[in-house]
Amino acid sequence: MTDQIPVLRLDGIVKTFPGVRALDGVSFDVRPGEVHALMGENGAGKSTLMKVLGGIHAPNEGQIYIAEQPVTMTSPKQAKANGVVFIHQELSLADELTVAENIFLGELPLKSFGRVDWETLYAQTDEILKTLNVGFDAKTRVGDLSIANQQMVEIGRALTVSPRAVIFDEPTASLTDAEKVVLFEVIAGLQAKGVGIIYISHRMEEIFKITDRISVLRDGQYRGTLETANTNEDEVTQLMIGRSLDLSRSPVTHDLGDVALEVQGLSCGDLFQDVSFQLRKGEVLGFYGLVGAGRTEIAETIFGLRSPSAGKILLHGQEVRINSPIDAVRNGISLVPEDRKDQGLVLGMNCRDNMTLPQVDDLTAGPFVSDGAEVAIFDQYRDKLDIRTPGWRQTVGNLSGGNQQKIVIGKWLSMRPDVLIVDEPTRGIDVGSKSEIHNLIRDLASQGYAIIVISSEMPEVLRVSDRILAMFTGRITHEFSSAEVTENALVQAISGLM
C-alpha cells in the first residue's frame, strides 16, 4: 500500500480568517483502500480542513491533489465530481421527500422532456439499500425514519458515484451497535474497491478497530501520522492535546446524603416498565444499556417530557406530579439532553442568553430583562465550569463541542437543581474536553448534587458512576456498585443474560 499513488493528498494547506490562522501548513495523504483517521480536539482545524477539501473554503496557500493531479475545489458539487464524497455528522436530508429522492437529489435519472424516470430511480436506490442491509425501501418518506436510518440514507448518497475518497464525520454518533456493524461492512466494501476513507471520530475504540493510519491536528497544525497497529491511545492523546490524560476513577471522598429522588414502579407504555431506584445527594447514578433500552425515555419521563403509564416519582420522600418540564424545574430537576445542538442550545444566540434562557422571567425588571443580572450569572458559571470563550457576546455555535456542553450544564446549574440528569454528556466531544466533563461531574457530586448520567460508552459510565443500573429492553436487569462492577458483567446485564 505504501508504494501506491495516493487517491487524495493535501500539501501545505493554509487557511486564515480575520485574526485567526485556522490551518497552518497541513499536509497528509490517503492511500487506496485504507481507512485514515483524522483526529484532534474540537477547534483543532478538522472541520476547516474538510471545508477546504469540500470546496466551501478556498485555501490561502497549499494544493489539493487527486491521484497526484492538482485540482481546485470551488464547490461541494465540484468536489463530488472529483470523486470526493462527504458523509456529514449533521444530516442534510429533506424530510418530505422519499429515500430515493434524497439519495439522488440533484442527480435524478431523467427521460425525455425532463421527466423523472421513477422506475430507474427506485431500482437504483433499492440496489444501494440492499448494499446497506437496511429495513426500508426507496419509496419511504425520510421524515418517517429514525435518526439512525436517516444516517444510513446519508451514507447511501456516497454510493451513487464511484468515489475516490469518502469522508465520514462522526458517522456512528446516532447508530446502534447493530447499525455500526453494517456501517463498518460498508466501509470494508469501499476499501475492497480501492476507495480511500477519511474517518473523523472521537471514539478511540472505533479508531483502533477499523483504521490503518491516524493523522493528528492540534491548533491548526499537522502534528504527525501514526500507524494504528503500532500506536496506542496514550500516544494519540499526547499528540492531540500535548499531554497524557489520567482516565482512572478517583475514589469517593465525600459522604452521601439523604435520598433526593426515588422512582417506584415507573412505566411508560412499551418504552420501559416497572423501573424503581433511589438517588442520594452527592451520588452519581449511571444508566447503561444499548440504544433503545429505555434509558433516555426514563429521563424524559422524570423531566415531564413523557407521561408515565404507572408508578410514582418522589422528591425528598414526597410524591410529586410532573406533567411538564416546567413542573420538573419547579421541583428542582434539570435535564441536560443528549442532543445539545437541537435540544439544549439556540446556536445563533450568544453565550449569556443561552445560559439564562430558562430564567428570563425571573430576571426581568418591568418590561425589560436585566442585562446586569444575566451577565453576572454567565460570569459566575463561566468561571465555575472553566468555559473558554472570549466573552458572553460570543455566538454559541462558534464554540467547541466541549464548551457548548458546559454552557448547557451551566444553564441548568444556574437554576440550582437538587437533581441533575445528564444524557450522553460527552457525545461528539474530544478526549481532552471529555476528561474535563468527567471531572466536572465528579466535582458537582462532591458538592452535594444528585446526578444521573446516561451513557452509551462503557468507559465513561464506569469512570463517573458510584452505582450503575444496567438496562435491557425497557427494564433494569441489574444494579452494580462501582467496587463490584466488571466490564464482562455489565455486558451480560445489558444483553439480558443476567
N, C-alpha and C positions, 0 to 999 in steps of 0.2 A: 504493500500500500504506500510505503514511503517514497517510492520512485514514480508514482503516478502523478500526472498533472492535476493540480487542484481543480475542483469544479468551481470553486469560488476563492478569491484571495483579495484581502484588503491590505493596502500598503500605505502606511503613514497618514492615516485619516485624522484630520484636524477639523473640529467644528467649534466655533466661538459664537456666543451670544453676548449682548451688551454686558460687560463686566464679568463674564464667565467664560472660561475655556473648558467646555464640556467634554471634548475629546482632544487628547494631546498626543498625536502621532501613533495611533493604534494600528497594529498590523497583526493579522493572523489568517490562516487559510483553512479550508475544509476539503478533505480528500474524498474521492468517490467511494461511496459505500460505508462511510464512517459516521458515527454519531459524535459530534463535537460539542461539548458543554461550554456555554458561556456563562461565567459566574461573576458575582460581585455584589457588594452591598447595594441597597436602594440608594440611588444617586451616584452610583459608580460610573455611569455612562452607557449602560447596556441598551436602554431604550433609545437614547440619542443615536447610538451606532446603528441600531436596527432601522431607525427612521432615515438615516443616511442611505443605508442599503436599499430601503424600500422606496427611495425617490421622494420622500416627504421633506427632508432637509438636504440642501446641497452642501457638500463639504467645502471648507475654505482651502484645504490642502489635501493632497493624497489622491489615490487612484483605486478604483474597483476593477477587478479582472474576473471575467468568466472564461474558464478554460484557457487562462493566460492571454485572453484578448481584452484590451481595455474597453470599458463601457462607461457610459454616463447615465445614471438613473435620474430621470426627471419627474417620474410619477410612479405610483403603485402599478398602474397598468403596464408601463414600460418594464418595471421590474419583473412582472409576471411573464411578459413577452420574452425577457431574457432568461426565463427559467427559474426565477427566484420567487417562491411562494411563501406566504406568511400564514401561520395559524395563531391568531391573536388571543391573548388571555381575555380581553374584553370582547364579548360576542358582538358581531355586526350583522345580525340577521334581521330580515323583515318578517315580523310575526304573522302578518296576514297572508303571506304567500306560502305556497307549498314547499316541501323539501326540494323538489326538482327545480322550482323557480329560483330558490335561494342558491342552490349549488351551481346553477348555470347562469346566474344573474349577470346580465351584460353580454352573455355569450349563448343565448338561446338558439337552438337549431331552427332554421327558417326554411319555409317552402317558397313557392313563387309568390310574388306581390307582397313580400314581407310578412307572410303569415307564419305563426309559430307551428313547427312540426311537433305536435304534442306527443305523438306515438314514439318518435325518436327520442324526444326529451325524457319521457318516462322510462323507456327501455335503457337508455344510457345511465340514468340515475339509479335504476334498480341494480345495474351491474356494479356500480360504485358501492351501493349499500350492501350488496352481497359480500363485497370485499371487507367491509367494516363489521359484518356479522351483527347487524342491529335488528331490532324488532319492530321497525316501522317501514312504511313504503314511500314511494316517490310522491304520492298524492296527499300525504299527511300535512296538515297545516302546522307550520313550525311553532306557532304560538301555543299549540296543544302539547308540545313535547316538554319533558323535564329539562332542566339546565344541562344535565349530563348528556342527554341525547342531542340537545342543540349544539353542544360542543362537538359531537360526532358529525353533525351536519357541516360545521365549520371545517372539520378535517376533510370531509368529503370534497370540499371545494378544491383542495390541493390536488386531488386525483383526476381533475378534468383536463389537465395538461400533462405533458411529460416533463416534470420539473428536473432541473439540475440540482437545486438545493431547496430544502424546505426548512423554514424556521418555526420551531414550536416554542411559544412563550407561555410558560406555566400551564401546560396542556392538561395536567391531571387535577387542577385545583377543584374542579366540580365533578370529578369522576369517582364512581365506586371502585372497589378493588377489582371486581369482575370486568368493568369497563377499562380499567388500566391495562389489564391483560390484553384486551382487544387492541388498545392503542399501541402497546409495545409490539404486538404482532404486525400491525400496520407499518410501524417504523421498520421492523425487520424486513418486511416485504419491500419497502422502498430501498433499504440498504442493498438487498439482493439485486436490485435493478441498477445499482451504481449511483443512486441519489445520495448526495451529501446532506446530512442533517445537522442543523444548529439547534441545540436543546438548551433553553433557558429555564432554570428551575432553582428554587432554594432548597429543594428536598434532596438531602445528601444521599439517602438510600436509593433514590432513583438514579442519581448521577453515577453512583458506583455500580449500579446494576446494568445499565444499558449503554454507557458512553465508552468511547475509545480514548479520547483525549479531553482535557479540561483547560480552557483558557480563562484567565482571571483579569478583570479590570478593577482598578482602585483609583478613585479621584480622577477619573477620565483618562488614566494612563494604563497601557498594557503592562501587566506585571509578570507574565510568563505563561507557558503552556506545559502541562504535565501529562504524562501517560497515566491513564486511570489505573491500570493494573499495577503500576509501580509507585503509587502515592497513597495517602490516607487522608481522613477528614481533617486532622490537625494541620497537616501541611497546606491543604487547600484553604483552611480557615485563616492561617497566618498570612497567606498571600492576599486574601480578601480584605482583612481588617488590620493587618500589621501586628497581630498579637495572637496568642493562644487563648482559648476560652476554657474556663472551668465549668464543665457541664454537670458536675456532681451535685447531688442533692444535699443541701445543708440540713442538719437535724433541727427539729423544732425546739426552740429555746424558750418559748413562752407558754403559759398555761392557757388551756382552752376555757372559754367562758360558758355561760348558760346556753341552752338551746335557743337559737334565734328563729329558725324556720323548721317546721315539721310538716311533712306531707303524709297523709293517711289514705291508702287505697285509691289514689288518684287514677282516673281513667279518662281517655278521650277517644271514644269510638274505637276504630280499628288501629289507631295510631300507637297507643300504648295502653296497658291495662294493669290495674292493681299495683301502682307504684307507691312505695312507702319508704321514707327515710327521714333522718334528722340531720340538721346542720347547726354547729355550735359557733359562737363568736370566736374569732381567731383561727378558724379552721378552713382549709381548702379541701373541698369535696370534689373529686374528679369523676366525670361521667365518660366512659369509654365504650365504644361499640362501632360496628360497621355502619356505613351510611344507610339510613332507613330503619335503624334500630329504635328510633323514637326519642333520642336524646334532645335534639333541638325542639321537638314538639312539647316535651315536658317543660322546658324553659319558657316557651311561648305561652303555655297554659298558666304557669305560675305568674307570668307577667301580664296576663289578661288579653293576650292576642288570640287565644282559643278558649272555647267554653268547655269545661270538663263535663263528662257524662256521669261521673261518680267521684266520690272522695272528698276529702277536706284539706284545706290549707290553713295552718296555724302559725301565727307570728307571736313569739314570746308567750306561748301557751294559750293564746286566744284565737278562736276560729275567725277567719276573715273571708269576706266575699270579694273576689277580684273579677270584675266584669270588663275591665278595660285597662290599658296601660296607665291611664290617669289614676285609677284606683290603686294600681301597683305602686306607682311613685309616691302617692299619698301615704301608703303603708310602709314606705321605706325600702322598696325593692327596685333595683335598677338592672337593666339588661344591656350589655354590650353585644350587638348582634354579630352573626358570623360574616355577613357581607357588609363591611364598613362603608364601602363606596355607595351602595344603593340604599342601605337601611340605616347607616349610622351617621352619615355626613351629608352636607349640602356642598358639593365640591366647588361650586362657584362663589361661595361665601367666604369671608375671612375667618381667621382662627378664633378671634374673640366671639363673633356672632354664632359660630358653630358651638363653641363651648357653653354659651349661656342660653342657647335656644330653648331648653325645657323650662327655664325660669324667667322668661321675659316678663310675664305678668307680675312677678314679684319685684321686678327691677324698674317698674315704671314710676315716674314722678309726674302725675297728671296725665296728659296725653302722650308724653314722651318717655322713651327708655333712658335710664340714667347711664350715660356713657362712662362716667367715672366708676360706677359700681361694676359694670361689665368688664372694664379694663382691670380693675382690682382682682376680680375673680380669675381672669385669664392669667394675670401675672402670678397669682398665688399657685395655680396648678401647673403653669409652665415651669416654675422653679421646683415644685414638689416632684414633678414627673420627668424633669430634665427634657422638656420639649425643645427641640432645636429648630428655631425659626427666627428670622431677623426681627420679627415683631408681630403684634396682633393683626396688623393690616395684611399680612401675607395670605394669599388665597390658599385654602386647604388643599385644593387639587394640585398645588405645586410642591407639597411636602412629600417626603419619602413615606413608604408604607408604614414603617415603624412609628414615625412621628404622627401620621394620621391616626394610627391606633391609639396613641397616647392622648390625642385630642378627644377621641370618643370616650376613653376611660375617664379623662378629666371632666368631661361634660357630666357624666353620671356621678362621679365622686363629689362634684360640687353641689349635688343635691343631698349630700350627707346620708347615704343609704345605710340601712342595717344589713341588707343582703345585696351582694353584688354578683350577678350572673355574667360570666364571660364565655361566649360561644366562639370557638376556634380563635383563640387570642392571637395566634401568630401566622395565620394563613397569608401566604404571599409576602412574608417578611424575611429579610436576610438573616443569616445566623447571628450577626452581631446584635441587631435590634431584637432578635428573638430572645437572646440571653438577657437583655435589658428588661423585656416584658416579663420574663420568668422571675427575675429578681424583684421586679415591682410587685408582682402578685404575692410573693412570699413576704415582702415588706409590708404590704397592706394587711395581710393576715396577722402579722406581728403587732399591728396597730389595733387589732380587735375586729376588723371586718370579717363577716361571714361570707365566704366566697364559694361559688360553684364554677368549676371550669369544665367545659365540654370540649373535647379534642378528638380528632381522628388520628393524631400522632402519638404512638405509644411512648417514645422517649419523653415527650412533653408532659403527658399525664403522669408518668412515673416521677418526673422531676419535681413537679409543683404540688402534688396532692398529698394530703395527710391520710385520706382514705379514698378508695376508688370503687365506684359502683359499675360493674360490667353489665351491659345490656345486649339482649338478643331478641329480635322480633317483638319489640314493644314491652318487654318485661326485664326486670332486674334479675339477673341469674346468680350473681354472687357479689359479696362485699369483701374488699381486701383492705387491710391496714398497710401503710407504707412499709412497715417492717417485714410483713409476711409475703407481699406480692412478688411474683416472678413473671417474667415475660411469657413463659410457657403456660402457666396457669391462666394468665389474662387472655391469651389467645384461645384457650379451651373455653373459657367462660363466655366470650363474645361469639363463639361458634356454636353455642348450645350444647357443649359436651360436658358440662358440669353444673 
